[in-house]
Amino acid sequence: MTEPTIFDKKPVVLDLEAGDYWWCSCGNSKNQPYCDGAHKGTEFVPVKVTLEDSKKVALCLCKKTNNSPFCDGTHAKL
Ligand code: FES
């Protein structure tokens, strides 16, 4: 399996409004942490996250989390 590109070895913490978001899983988007279509032609697909309420979230940028799209601390082992 192809490995995703590590964009950064830390998460991005954002205050997001309720709604749908598409998290980049390939690491190649130029609009991190969101998908910009850069995964096309690869095995990666973006991950949809739906927030029912506005909240603060830590979204993974190392792309190695086991709880996508959220940071699970895996970046600390890279
Ligand atoms: S940034 Fe990927 S697990 Fe934390």
Backbone and ligand atoms as CSV (ligand in chain L), in Angstrom:
chain,resi,resn,atom,element,x,y,z
A,1,MET,N,N,0.836,-1.191,0.000
A,1,MET,CA,C,0.000,0.000,0.000
A,1,MET,C,C,0.874,1.244,0.000
A,2,THR,N,N,0.485,2.212,-0.770
A,2,THR,CA,C,1.204,3.471,-0.831
A,2,THR,C,C,1.040,4.225,0.481
A,3,GLU,N,N,2.107,4.843,0.920
A,3,GLU,CA,C,2.045,5.642,2.137
A,3,GLU,C,C,1.620,7.070,1.794
A,4,PRO,N,N,0.833,7.687,2.660
A,4,PRO,CA,C,0.475,9.088,2.410
A,4,PRO,C,C,1.679,9.997,2.628
A,5,THR,N,N,1.618,11.167,2.068
A,5,THR,CA,C,2.660,12.172,2.261
A,5,THR,C,C,2.451,12.842,3.614
A,6,ILE,N,N,3.510,12.922,4.403
A,6,ILE,CA,C,3.429,13.625,5.686
A,6,ILE,C,C,3.469,15.119,5.389
A,7,PHE,N,N,2.379,15.805,5.666
A,7,PHE,CA,C,2.349,17.253,5.424
A,7,PHE,C,C,3.028,17.987,6.560
A,8,ASP,N,N,2.760,17.559,7.798
A,8,ASP,CA,C,3.388,18.169,8.967
A,8,ASP,C,C,3.332,17.148,10.091
A,9,LYS,N,N,4.261,17.241,11.041
A,9,LYS,CA,C,4.294,16.273,12.133
A,9,LYS,C,C,3.602,16.823,13.371
A,10,LYS,N,N,2.529,17.540,13.130
A,10,LYS,CA,C,1.669,18.015,14.213
A,10,LYS,C,C,0.290,18.274,13.618
A,11,PRO,N,N,-0.745,18.275,14.466
A,11,PRO,CA,C,-2.090,18.539,13.949
A,11,PRO,C,C,-2.322,20.033,13.765
A,12,VAL,N,N,-3.397,20.374,13.099
A,12,VAL,CA,C,-3.856,21.757,13.046
A,12,VAL,C,C,-5.112,21.827,13.901
A,13,VAL,N,N,-5.152,22.787,14.822
A,13,VAL,CA,C,-6.297,22.950,15.709
A,13,VAL,C,C,-7.150,24.091,15.177
A,14,LEU,N,N,-8.428,23.798,14.944
A,14,LEU,CA,C,-9.327,24.762,14.312
A,14,LEU,C,C,-10.643,24.838,15.067
A,15,ASP,N,N,-11.227,26.022,15.101
A,15,ASP,CA,C,-12.597,26.204,15.577
A,15,ASP,C,C,-13.495,26.155,14.352
A,16,LEU,N,N,-14.207,25.061,14.188
A,16,LEU,CA,C,-15.024,24.882,12.984
A,16,LEU,C,C,-16.506,25.051,13.283
A,17,GLU,N,N,-17.197,25.594,12.306
A,17,GLU,CA,C,-18.651,25.707,12.388
A,17,GLU,C,C,-19.261,24.338,12.074
A,18,ALA,N,N,-20.517,24.155,12.460
A,18,ALA,CA,C,-21.235,22.936,12.092
A,18,ALA,C,C,-21.267,22.816,10.571
A,19,GLY,N,N,-21.162,21.590,10.077
A,19,GLY,CA,C,-21.197,21.389,8.630
A,19,GLY,C,C,-20.351,20.206,8.212
A,20,ASP,N,N,-20.217,20.051,6.909
A,20,ASP,CA,C,-19.442,18.952,6.336
A,20,ASP,C,C,-18.076,19.461,5.881
A,21,TYR,N,N,-17.063,18.645,6.149
A,21,TYR,CA,C,-15.700,18.969,5.739
A,21,TYR,C,C,-15.083,17.727,5.116
A,22,TRP,N,N,-14.171,17.925,4.182
A,22,TRP,CA,C,-13.472,16.812,3.525
A,22,TRP,C,C,-11.993,16.919,3.846
A,23,TRP,N,N,-11.534,15.960,4.651
A,23,TRP,CA,C,-10.144,15.951,5.110
A,23,TRP,C,C,-9.260,15.245,4.085
A,24,CYS,N,N,-8.142,15.879,3.766
A,24,CYS,CA,C,-7.164,15.302,2.830
A,24,CYS,C,C,-6.477,14.108,3.481
A,25,SER,N,N,-6.556,12.934,2.859
A,25,SER,CA,C,-5.889,11.737,3.395
A,25,SER,C,C,-4.582,11.426,2.686
A,26,CYS,N,N,-4.365,12.012,1.507
A,26,CYS,CA,C,-3.149,11.687,0.755
A,26,CYS,C,C,-1.965,12.551,1.169
A,27,GLY,N,N,-2.245,13.710,1.732
A,27,GLY,CA,C,-1.180,14.619,2.176
A,27,GLY,C,C,-0.685,15.561,1.092
A,28,ASN,N,N,-1.258,15.503,-0.091
A,28,ASN,CA,C,-0.754,16.313,-1.202
A,28,ASN,C,C,-1.588,17.559,-1.496
A,29,SER,N,N,-2.695,17.724,-0.794
A,29,SER,CA,C,-3.523,18.909,-1.015
A,29,SER,C,C,-2.739,20.167,-0.675
A,30,LYS,N,N,-2.951,21.213,-1.449
A,30,LYS,CA,C,-2.349,22.510,-1.143
A,30,LYS,C,C,-3.293,23.345,-0.292
A,31,ASN,N,N,-4.402,22.757,0.127
A,31,ASN,CA,C,-5.402,23.446,0.946
A,31,ASN,C,C,-5.598,22.690,2.252
A,32,GLN,N,N,-4.478,22.290,2.892
A,32,GLN,CA,C,-4.546,21.509,4.137
A,32,GLN,C,C,-5.345,22.239,5.211
A,33,PRO,N,N,-6.127,21.499,6.006
A,33,PRO,CA,C,-6.216,20.041,6.051
A,33,PRO,C,C,-7.277,19.476,5.115
A,34,TYR,N,N,-7.755,20.303,4.186
A,34,TYR,CA,C,-8.876,19.895,3.349
A,34,TYR,C,C,-8.421,19.369,1.983
A,35,CYS,N,N,-9.290,18.576,1.390
A,35,CYS,CA,C,-9.036,18.019,0.058
A,35,CYS,C,C,-9.112,19.108,-1.010
A,36,ASP,N,N,-8.180,19.069,-1.956
A,36,ASP,CA,C,-8.259,19.952,-3.124
A,36,ASP,C,C,-8.261,19.148,-4.424
A,37,GLY,N,N,-8.455,17.830,-4.298
A,37,GLY,CA,C,-8.498,16.982,-5.486
A,37,GLY,C,C,-7.153,16.385,-5.868
A,38,ALA,N,N,-6.104,16.693,-5.104
A,38,ALA,CA,C,-4.756,16.228,-5.450
A,38,ALA,C,C,-4.618,14.707,-5.404
A,39,HIS,N,N,-5.543,14.020,-4.738
A,39,HIS,CA,C,-5.470,12.554,-4.628
A,39,HIS,C,C,-5.836,11.854,-5.934
A,40,LYS,N,N,-6.378,12.570,-6.890
A,40,LYS,CA,C,-6.858,11.921,-8.118
A,40,LYS,C,C,-5.744,11.105,-8.762
A,41,GLY,N,N,-6.088,9.868,-9.122
A,41,GLY,CA,C,-5.110,8.970,-9.726
A,41,GLY,C,C,-4.360,8.138,-8.698
A,42,THR,N,N,-4.645,8.344,-7.401
A,42,THR,CA,C,-4.020,7.548,-6.344
A,42,THR,C,C,-5.090,6.686,-5.682
A,43,GLU,N,N,-4.676,5.866,-4.733
A,43,GLU,CA,C,-5.636,5.020,-4.019
A,43,GLU,C,C,-6.319,5.769,-2.874
A,44,PHE,N,N,-5.902,6.996,-2.620
A,44,PHE,CA,C,-6.455,7.747,-1.488
A,44,PHE,C,C,-7.761,8.430,-1.851
A,45,VAL,N,N,-8.616,8.538,-0.859
A,45,VAL,CA,C,-9.867,9.293,-1.005
A,45,VAL,C,C,-10.003,10.191,0.221
A,46,PRO,N,N,-10.632,11.345,0.041
A,46,PRO,CA,C,-10.814,12.222,1.192
A,46,PRO,C,C,-11.785,11.613,2.204
A,47,VAL,N,N,-11.681,12.053,3.445
A,47,VAL,CA,C,-12.537,11.559,4.520
A,47,VAL,C,C,-13.499,12.675,4.917
A,48,LYS,N,N,-14.779,12.358,4.861
A,48,LYS,CA,C,-15.800,13.343,5.217
A,48,LYS,C,C,-15.990,13.378,6.729
A,49,VAL,N,N,-16.032,14.566,7.283
A,49,VAL,CA,C,-16.373,14.727,8.695
A,49,VAL,C,C,-17.554,15.677,8.775
A,50,THR,N,N,-18.563,15.267,9.534
A,50,THR,CA,C,-19.750,16.093,9.729
A,50,THR,C,C,-19.799,16.539,11.176
A,51,LEU,N,N,-19.818,17.844,11.374
A,51,LEU,CA,C,-19.939,18.400,12.719
A,51,LEU,C,C,-21.363,18.894,12.905
A,52,GLU,N,N,-22.010,18.384,13.952
A,52,GLU,CA,C,-23.393,18.794,14.244
A,52,GLU,C,C,-23.426,20.165,14.906
A,53,ASP,N,N,-22.370,20.472,15.620
A,53,ASP,CA,C,-22.271,21.762,16.312
A,53,ASP,C,C,-20.881,22.324,16.050
A,54,SER,N,N,-20.732,23.621,16.239
A,54,SER,CA,C,-19.402,24.208,16.105
A,54,SER,C,C,-18.541,23.679,17.255
A,55,LYS,N,N,-17.295,23.395,16.970
A,55,LYS,CA,C,-16.407,22.884,18.003
A,55,LYS,C,C,-14.959,23.040,17.588
A,56,LYS,N,N,-14.075,22.893,18.572
A,56,LYS,CA,C,-12.637,22.933,18.327
A,56,LYS,C,C,-12.174,21.520,18.026
A,57,VAL,N,N,-11.430,21.350,16.948
A,57,VAL,CA,C,-10.957,20.028,16.560
A,57,VAL,C,C,-9.468,20.089,16.240
A,58,ALA,N,N,-8.788,18.974,16.445
A,58,ALA,CA,C,-7.383,18.828,16.058
A,58,ALA,C,C,-7.347,17.843,14.897
A,59,LEU,N,N,-7.106,18.374,13.703
A,59,LEU,CA,C,-7.103,17.533,12.510
A,59,LEU,C,C,-5.677,17.107,12.182
A,60,CYS,N,N,-5.530,15.838,11.881
A,60,CYS,CA,C,-4.225,15.237,11.594
A,60,CYS,C,C,-3.618,15.805,10.316
A,61,LEU,N,N,-2.353,16.175,10.382
A,61,LEU,CA,C,-1.610,16.614,9.187
A,61,LEU,C,C,-0.508,15.640,8.816
A,62,CYS,N,N,-0.201,14.677,9.730
A,62,CYS,CA,C,0.832,13.691,9.376
A,62,CYS,C,C,0.242,12.591,8.509
A,63,LYS,N,N,-1.090,12.496,8.494
A,63,LYS,CA,C,-1.840,11.545,7.661
A,63,LYS,C,C,-1.649,10.097,8.091
A,64,LYS,N,N,-1.113,9.879,9.295
A,64,LYS,CA,C,-0.880,8.521,9.792
A,64,LYS,C,C,-1.808,8.168,10.948
A,65,THR,N,N,-2.715,9.052,11.302
A,65,THR,CA,C,-3.624,8.783,12.416
A,65,THR,C,C,-4.450,7.527,12.159
A,66,ASN,N,N,-4.818,6.857,13.232
A,66,ASN,CA,C,-5.727,5.709,13.140
A,66,ASN,C,C,-7.150,6.115,13.466
A,67,ASN,N,N,-7.372,7.420,13.587
A,67,ASN,CA,C,-8.705,7.936,13.912
A,67,ASN,C,C,-9.015,9.140,13.015
A,68,SER,N,N,-8.818,8.945,11.698
A,68,SER,CA,C,-8.989,10.070,10.784
A,68,SER,C,C,-10.415,10.610,10.839
A,69,PRO,N,N,-10.532,11.928,10.716
A,69,PRO,CA,C,-9.506,12.911,10.397
A,69,PRO,C,C,-8.817,13.507,11.613
A,70,PHE,N,N,-9.083,12.943,12.787
A,70,PHE,CA,C,-8.585,13.577,14.006
A,70,PHE,C,C,-7.200,13.065,14.394
A,71,CYS,N,N,-6.422,13.937,14.992
A,71,CYS,CA,C,-5.106,13.561,15.518
A,71,CYS,C,C,-5.290,12.561,16.649
A,72,ASP,N,N,-4.496,11.489,16.641
A,72,ASP,CA,C,-4.529,10.513,17.733
A,72,ASP,C,C,-3.169,10.380,18.402
A,73,GLY,N,N,-2.266,11.299,18.090
A,73,GLY,CA,C,-0.947,11.289,18.723
A,73,GLY,C,C,0.100,10.490,17.966
A,74,THR,N,N,-0.297,9.820,16.879
A,74,THR,CA,C,0.651,9.005,16.110
A,74,THR,C,C,1.836,9.835,15.618
A,75,HIS,N,N,1.608,11.122,15.355
A,75,HIS,CA,C,2.690,11.979,14.825
A,75,HIS,C,C,3.898,12.004,15.755
A,76,ALA,N,N,3.696,11.770,17.032
A,76,ALA,CA,C,4.808,11.824,17.995
A,76,ALA,C,C,5.791,10.681,17.779
A,77,LYS,N,N,5.388,9.640,17.048
A,77,LYS,CA,C,6.263,8.482,16.812
A,77,LYS,C,C,6.985,8.569,15.483
A,78,LEU,N,N,6.747,9.625,14.727
A,78,LEU,CA,C,7.341,9.721,13.384
A,78,LEU,C,C,8.738,10.301,13.445
L,1,FES,S1,S,-0.930,14.942,13.277
L,1,FES,FE1,FE,-1.268,12.889,12.619
L,1,FES,S2,S,-1.638,11.798,14.452
L,1,FES,FE2,FE,-1.274,13.838,15.107
